[in-house]
Every structure is written in structure tokens, then in C-alpha cells.
Amino acid sequence: MTILVADVGGTNSRLGLASDGRLDPTSLRRFKNSDYGSFYDVVDAFRQGQKYVEINACAVAMAGPVSAQRARLTNLDWEISSADLKHAISCPRALLMNDLTALGYSLGHLPSEGVTTISEHAAGAPKNDQFLVVGLGTGFNVCPVKKVGNGPAVCLEAELGHVARPASVSIFLETRFALDADQFATVEDCFSGRGLSNLHALLTKSAPIDPADIVANHALGTDRHATQALELMADMLGALAREMVLQYLPLNGLYFAGSVARGLFDAGFGPNFLQGLAKHDQFEAQLQNVPVSVIKDDAAALIGCVVASG
């Protein structure tokens, strides 16, 4: 059986084919969303670049809430539905899910080189078969995951990015900038590419620049404000993660994904994050024992789509 899988982000879409439960790496293609009028146009472009093969099912992960197998991208005016997918691809089965849900399904199925460890599980620390996937990229969201034995994972839907920022994060903004900035009203406003750009803009008192440039400038040592912005985001993210760990109790692991998360941890700000994570009078020991990892595999959501379709 051949499955078409897709990961539709706010900026790019990745598509590929899977057979017999395995993703074919030679089939993977990336498309810039702004070059196309709809996701269905992206599907047409992908299929034109592949040898003809009968597609038996499709599974699509997208950066937006999914309800009754219909969804709209949070950061782009695209609508996708399972009914329209079946019609567009001429296949009998179609599954639509949030992209963080797909990442949740990928846990346990990623290659070892696709995950980087920030802090390991302490010897003898309790586990409860619960995980939390946290995505920081164009947007922000989470997926709580529960695994029981060898059975399939249970991946819960959430839209945490659109809730108000917690007080623990507000303290950093108000202390650093002496203001209650409207551009940081929600969790996603703080923890996303837009959030990093706005932090840098406040520090430099200039127009926002691309978050990738901020990471690059820090690496080059050419922009002290880039380093300050990344350090501040790491501190804030530690405070947010502290709240999330107490909310969801992912004793088996906290997994970060997305371009901003990778840039932040690759830049060496893991210690800042871990210090903020464990800063709690009552639960410091438990927070220190939660293992933290970063998903580096660009195909992780596609692998999750394959797992969810199985």
C-alpha cells in the first residue's frame, strides 16, 4: 500500500510517499507555500515530479487546529479537508491532523541521529509513559502523548499557542523592558519566529529582522543583541516549560521541535533553559529529572503521519 504524506507548515510544505509502513526518503520534496494558491496545487506539483504510482491513502499534518477532519492553516489562508483530499488524490482514505499530533506519533520511530539530547533521564527517576512535544517555529503548539506498553500512542490535540502568556514569562518582559508589550500577548507571540524577531527589535530599537539571521549573527559574533535575544528567549522558555511540565507531567520526556527551537539549542542556550526549567521551590528535584530532547529530523512529522495511518 502506498501512502502520500504531507507536513504543511506556515511557510513550507513537505511531501513524500510511504510503502509498507516506511517513508521513502528519495520521494521527499519541499515546496514554498507562497508559490501556490492552495495545498491541492502543491499536491499536483508533487505528483507531477514523481513516477506514476497508485496512492491508496493520504495523511496530512498541518499547522492549525483540526475539527471534524477539516482545518485552516493558522498563518495562511488555506483550507484542507479529508473529503477534498480524497477527491484531489483519488484515494479512498484520508487522514488530517495537527502537525504537533503527527510529531507525537513519531516518538519512538525516529532514527537516533534525528534526536539530540539536552538533558538525560536521571537514574531511578520515576516514569509515567507520558511525553510532551513542543513546537517552536513559525508558530507554537504542544502535543501531550501517552504510551501504554506496546500499544499505539495516544496523542492529544491542543492549541496552547493561543492562550495568554503566563505570569512567569511576563516577569522577564516587564523586568527587561519595563513594559507590558502588546506584541507578546499570547504564548505564540512570545515563542515563535515572530517572537524572537520582536525581542531583537526591542533590544536594538529597530525594525524586526528574520529569526534565522538572528541565530546566524549570534554565531558570527557580529551582533550582541542577537545573543541577548536568544538568551532572553531561552530564559523565558525555561519558565514556560516549568509551567508545562507541571500541567502535563511528561516524566518520560520533553521534546522540542521546529526551526526556532533548533536554532536556540544549537546556539548553546540549553543551560539557560534548564536553569529556568528547574527553578521551583517545591518541585525543583522533579523538574530536574525530566529529560529534554530536540527533534532534528525534518521528516519527523511525515514519519508520524505514516505511523498514524498504520
ABEGO torsion letter per residue (X at the ends): XBBBBBBBBAABBBBBBBBGGBBBAAABBBBBAAABABAAAAAAAAAAABBBBBBABBBBBBBEBBBGGBBBBAABBBBBBAAAAAAAAGBABBBBBBAAAAAAAABGABBAAABBBABBBBBGBBBAGBBBBBBBBABBBBBBBBBBEABBBBBBBBBAAABBBBAAAAAAAAAAAGBBBAAAABAAAABBAAAAAAAAAAAAGBBBBBAAAAAAAAAAGABAAAAAAAAAAAAAAAAAAAAAAAAAGBAAEBBBBEAAAAAAAAAGAAAAAAAAAABBAAAAAAAAABBBBBBABAAAAAAAAAAAAX
